[in-house]
Amino acid sequence: MEPDLVKLMQALIDVAEGRAPADLVFVNARIVDVYRLRVARGQVAVKFGCIAGVLFEGRDCEDASVPAWEALRVVDCEGRYLAPGFIDGHLHIESSNIRPAEYARMALSRGTTTAIADSHEIANVCGLDGLAFMIEDASRAPLDIRFMMPSCVPALPDEQAGAVITAADMRAFMDEYRGAIFGLGEMMNLPGVFGADEETCRRIAVGAQTVSGQVDGHAPMTAGNDLNAYVAAGVIADHENTGVEEALDELSRGMYVMLREGTCSHDLVNLAPIILENPALARRCCFATDDRAPSDALNIGMIDNACRVAVEEGIDPVVAISMATLSTADVFGLDHGTLCAQVRRGAIAPGKRADILLLDDLAFTAPPHRVYSAGELVAEDGAFVGRVAPVASRCGLLGLEGHLRDTVHLPKLSLDVFSYEFRPGEAVIDVLPGNAVTGMAHPETDEGLRRIMLIERHGRGVAAQGVGVDGDGPAGAGLAGKHIGQGWVRGFTITGGAIASTIGHDSHNVCVVGDNPADMLAAVEAVGQGGFVLVRDGEIVAKIDLPLGGLMSDKTAEAVAREHDSFMGAARAMGIEPPLDPIMGMIFLPLPVIPALRIRPEGMFDVTRFQYA
């Protein structure tokens, strides 16, 4: 049992004063001091998973390699850098296609010790049962995942998602899962905020009842009075900035800016000049991955990768670490917003949780040498060495997992539904590789275009067919423009086949892109109960099964990463060239809360005007 606050406080004081032995002492370290933005030789004492003392060589101790405290165990850092554990400011675990306990293994191996997770993906499929599953599964692993309450389920009020979560639903859930909800997740319903819609404001107000009292943001290209209204509502941070001026506008209004570096969205390079031109702004900027494929996470990194990119862009490595740790802790009140040392984090300092990284260098080209979560060794040189409790150890987890299975309910479809004609001048999605934002084009011919369709999969189309919407025509024909959206996309250069997915942010209807109707139909029919399917000339050439909500696998992170790599290779062979990601690049095409043009089950949707094109 963890000690209560008074006993923990007494224990830390006694260790700090030398009256009691530490559990662990790190000696001969080069400590990354994120408060003074320096590196200094020193040693660190840990008790009950918290830092009790830090001594710097020279003023505090003569030799940092000689332990100043008695300890049950001494770790010789051999001159390595001792840094705080990384904090991911915003992410969706589901986008890594693995369950939370597996995500924890992967994240810890790359030095992320705290994750601020918004589970609105699974909530859009399974409602609050999905969030409950995420919380219970995450508790099996030593990564500290702070769950946000999804604020927009569905993303827009008329979206065809699998669930609706009201402000009243949120409060009832928090009464049942007391202390489990850290804050309110990204507020994406911009029209609702700008119009002071009562239900939207009630949902925002729920944020005050969460542990942190914070409301996360999502406000791409918002400016002027719209931005004033958004900040006045109490939103504290945003990860959707793609340009410097956009980010500076938010900083000037008191928001924190998250420099996103994920698999689909690579915004850090564009935003790095903010820090290069005014390093003082680093305290108001932090890092987030948002959506990270497991193959990228394991091979390239997560927040450690963001630090590497930042350094390559000219940001000082210590400043980069401060943005990956202290700045993120500041956003959510984890540096100073609580008295409990088991909660405070973001720095190598007394009274902080002992989330500690041992780094060979500050280039971030390799995983941390060692990762400690609350003083416990959990990873070494990129390999997870901690413990994940079995599923059976969490009462009710298997039952919650059952709610995530068998969630794909598609209507009957025929080839005719996929065989629509191009209309000269119609609005076409223009893909911008490496960016979640899309363009809008109005070409006169279909040269270079591919068909894109979004098929409702939560049962509405099935129900509509059951009451005879289709009449005597081809299966699915009567659903077009109601539960089956049809359109065209430019820049998604798949050739000789089709790709289909049960992931289509945020409502997660089935999205399919292809250059011929037959392969598009075959791909949709092959998705089964969830996943990605690649079809070429009528044959399935690659598949990733995602049976948990159509979003997550029940396999290991490494196994899913191998499947991703295989799928990527097959997609590259079909003409989808870098920098476009064949998986992440497609699943954002239905997202109706990021400009400019998206596809919805009703058809093509202009996000800038919030109306159908």
Summary of the structure (lengths in Angstrom):
residues: 613
radius of gyration: 24.6
end to end distance: 58.6
largest distance: 88.7
contacts: 2351
relative contact order: 0.12
helix: 31%
strand: 26%
